[in-house]
Amino acid sequence: PSFPAVNGPQRLAACSTDPKSKRRIKFALAPGHSPLDWARLTSSGKDLRGVMGMGRYTLADVKLHSQNDDAWTVLNGKVYNMTPYLAFHPGGEKEIMRCAGRDGTRLFNLTHKWVNYEYMLKECQVGFLVSESSSSYQLTA
């Protein structure tokens, strides 16, 4: 048996994969943007959400946040402000921006199923996805 498995998620072709060689493209992160730097930032107490408290958001609400300076995405029903994480993503900002303003669950599961995003992004969660018929509002603690 070989690792990664021939049809395993580690070998799946994604945008961060060179289509000719089928190899993942990794980007050199700027100084101060390593995974350890991200862990340090998330435990610093700095506000990474950019909103007051948790809210309930529709896909229409999330769609309004699709720019580099304001990027939200949905992962398994939870809404995250990805803006602070853009510079820390090993695959580059472009990969995160593919999901900005959208539900990124399917793409995330194709390329990162083994990553514990709930822990990594817990300080970036802004709320929960609700159906379009539900009204958006802030949840109280």
N, C-alpha and C positions, 0 to 999 in steps of 0.2 A: 504494500500500500504506500502511496505517496501522499505527502502533505505539501500544500493543500490538495484536497481531493479534486480530481479532474473536473467534476461538475459542482464543486463546492462554492459557497458564496464568495470566498476569497479570490476566485478566478473569474467571477462573472464580469462581463464587459460592462463598464459604466462610463459616464462622461469623463471621469478622471482616468480613463484607460486609453492608451494609445491604440486606435483601431487596427493599425497594421501589425503591431507586435503583441497586442493583448496584454500589455504590462501596465500596471498602475503608474500613474504619473504623480510623483510627490513633489511638493513645492518647498523650497527653502523658506522657513519662517523667519521673520524679522527678529532681531535680538529682543528678548523680553516677551516672546510670544510662544514659548514652548508649552507642552502640556502641564509642566510643573508651574509655570507662570500663570496658566489659566486656573489651576487649582488654588494657587495663592490668591488670585483676584476674587474667585468665588467665595473664599472664606474670609475675605477682608471686611465684609460688612458694607461694601459699596453697593449702591442701588444699580442693579443690572436689568431690572424689569422695565423701568421707564414709565410705569403707571402706578397709581395708588391702589394697592390691594389686588386681589384676584377678581377677574370678571368673567362674564359669559359672552362669547363672541360667535357670530355667524361667519360662514365663509366669505360673505360680502364684506364684513368688517375686516377680516384678515387680508382680503385682497387690496385694501387701502394701504397696506404696509409692505410694499414690494420694491423698495429702493435700497441702495447700499447704505444710506444713512437712517433707514427705518425698515428693517426686514423682519417680518414675523412669519412663522410657519406653524403648521399643525402636525403633531406626531401622536398617533393613536389617541385622538380626541383631546389632547392637551395643546394649548396655544403657547408658543414661545417667542420671545423677542430675541432673534438671533443676531441682532446688530452687534452687541459686544463680543460675540464669539467669532465673527467673520475673519478677523486677522489671525485667529488662533487655529483655524481649521487646516489640518495637514494637506488636504486636497485643494486648498486655495479658496478664495472668496467666490469664485465663479460657480463652484459646486453648490455652495449653500444658496446662492442666488437662484439656482434652478428651482428651488422650492419656496422662495420668498413670495409671500402673498397667496400661498396655496397649501393644500394638504400634502405634505411631503412624506407621508407614512410609507407609501409603496416604494418610492425611490430609496428611502432610508433603509428599508428592510432588504432591498436588493443588494445594497452595497455595504451596510453596516449592521446587520442583524445582531451581531454579537456585542455591539457597543452598548453600555449602560448609559444611554442618553438621559434618562430620568435623574440619575445622580449627577451627571456632568452638567446638565442644564437646569437643575432645580432652581437656581437663583435667577434664571431668565424666564421662568414660567409666568405668564401674565393672566392665564385663566384656562377656560374649558370651551370646547367647541359645542355649540347648540345648533339645532335645526333652524332653517330660515324662518320658520313660523314662530319661533321663540324670540322674545325681545332681548336685546343686549342690555346688560346692566352690570354694575359692580356688585360683587358678593361682599357681604359684611362678615367680619371675623367673629 
